[in-house]
Amino acid sequence: MAENQSIVVWSKQGCSYCNEVKTYLEEKGLSYQTIDVTENDDRRDILEAKYGVRHVPVVEIGQGNAYEAVTEVGIQHLEKVLAND
């Protein structure tokens, strides 16, 4: 992954899949920001507008206005995108 890229994890409290993603990123030494959608349906509306999903986790990886989103659940999907960067 390029040094100047950022990672944003859209998640909610109590989500085991979200925690799995965060733990994976931490184990790989990758910094990330979290956007918590718990009790924030307007944030889910943003996900729906951008990616056609309302579920979490969604992981955005990129820079500037060029982000690739991982909307599928499962670490293997995240690994695939990280390997391409």
Salt bridges, closest charged atoms under 4 A:
ASP45 OD1 - ARG54 NH1 2.68
GLU48 OE1 - ARG54 NH1 3.06
GLU60 OE2 - LYS50 NZ 2.74
